[in-house]
Amino acid sequence: MIGSEIPALIPVTYILFAILIPVIGLWKREITWHLSLLGTGIATVFSAWGLIHLIQTGETIRYFFGGWMPPVGIEFVYDGLAAFIVLVINTIAFLVLIHSREISKVEFPGKKMAYYTVSMLLMLGFNGMVLTGDLFNLYVFLEISSLSSYALIAIGEKRAPYSAFRYLIIGTVGGSLYLLGVGFLYTVTGTLNIIDMHAMLPQVIGHSSVIAALILMVVGVGVKAALFPLHGWLPDSYTFASSTSSALIAPIGTKVAAYILLRIVLFLFGVELIDAELPITAIIGTFAGIGILYGSIMAIAQSELKKMLAYSSVSQIGYIIMGISLANPFGFIGAVLHILNHAMMKALLFLVSGSLRLKEGHSLITKFDNSYRKKYPWTMAAFTTAAISMVGLPPLAGFFSKWYLALGTIDNSNWILLAIILISSLLNAVYFFRILEKVYLNNPETEPTEDLESASPQNNEVSFSMMFPMAVLGLGLLIVGIFNVYIVNIIFTMFPAGF
Amino acid sequence: MLDFFLGHYAYWFTIILLAIGLYGMLLKKNLVKKTIGLSIFQAGVILFFVSVAMKDGATVPVKADGLPVSEVANYMNALPHTLMLTAIVVGVATLGVAFALLINIYNRYGTLNEEELLDKIQ
């Protein structure tokens, strides 16, 4: 039965295509794009099929590599949460790669083969991180995805290699700190398997090295997730990377790191243990709250669309981590739902900025005007959908994750975080509506005269291969928003033990 | 007190290595020196794992007639060492990517000094 092989098949698909693309690319450079689409497409089908299989049977699949049982061998755990996240990241990657065709011709014409090979490795790292049930294996996949994201970020504008180098320094320190934390935990428990270690931790929780390990792991993964004081690498990296690289890394990379944080806090340590010796959730929650406000305020100050989106990512990742820090069912639903919603919204927004860069050659907010709504009616419609969803207006998806997060804060009587959610929604409205205002309202200074009317800009919409993923994501936001009850019902089955 | 310092000398060594690595990454202006600091930092973590797995008077975990060990406790734990082989490979790969980026930066700006680089970028 193929069902039990699903967790291994997804990473294997990516390994296969990471080898296949350079081999075939040497012979025919043009089809590397098709091959990368085929690879992500197959992985998406596998993950969709796996999630449906999981919902029907309700059993967690534990895949043991080489038939070695967990304490000795490495296992992949395919439970509801992992299946959900894998489906989200593979679908988003598939859509972004469809969009990348036109951009790759303009932004990195000679590097196509390398780009698609490395993006396959990036997806291998992300999927492996989500699926693995072994802490050291997680480190290896973390580094695979990090190394590929450094390479992807370095393909870009003139400043891109320097921002990639800065990210490399910070990211490697984060990875090393995580590894040090794993080392501490290994010395006290003698196992690297998450399920095994979860069973052993209650006996050693008072040990000072366990607390040190928790802090080191949270800091290490927090760097990758761009948790507030550790976000320094993010804005430059996303801004100067090529449009499609940032569209690939921004929606997925930080989400996967946030998911790892969720695994460590709620699954490895567990809800009862997490605050036993140190109020770690309160600390994470405080940083997440500061990060939400900081990211929103910095986003208002930016005049470049991609940089604004990068700062807005810092803010949005704060929501997910805040949901984790609440450590109650509503917070959990909010965090998982926001992983899905924000992945869709950010992917859509970065795709729009990529399309604008292709057509206009820049994405400066100051140069936006009302001619854009005539030149790019559908792109702007997609942008509006994502923007309204980011602000959190029903019935779009963004509202519902914020709703559950707000319920979570009320459940914990944490009024400060509730206030932060409300204030940051207003701040989101400020930085998105100023763009919508420029695009959709007539500027009184350039009131159309007879001359301007005759020279009115023509419809200059992007091609179908770029429009299609944006349309899918835009409609997806609406559909996820309207049918969020069904998704929340699926998320209900993913709670870790102890909820 | 002295026992505390001498008894944990391997850990102090690790901490000193991590501190040197951090110092190199944070305060050195030359990007190559930053990379060296990064490498020292990673080596510190790797040596920590190796020192944790060290056991006085124990032998390699191979059961053979040539090794007359009956007590399991007299075997060394080989797992941390093997894990660190993987971590070393990861470190080498990181260095490779770092140097590739440095070559790229040098070709574009003609300098690896961070201050000059920031001036030229502006």
Interface residues (C-beta under 8 A of the other chain):
Chain A: F136 Y139 V140 E143 L147 Y150 A151 A154 K158 R159 P161 Y162 A164 F165 L168 I169 T172 V173 G175 S176 L179 L180 G183 Y186 T187
Chain B: L22 M25 L31 K34 T35 L38 F41 Q42 V45 F48 F49 V52 P80 L83 T86 A87 V90 A93 T94 V97 A98 A100 L101 L102 N104 I105 R108 L117 I121
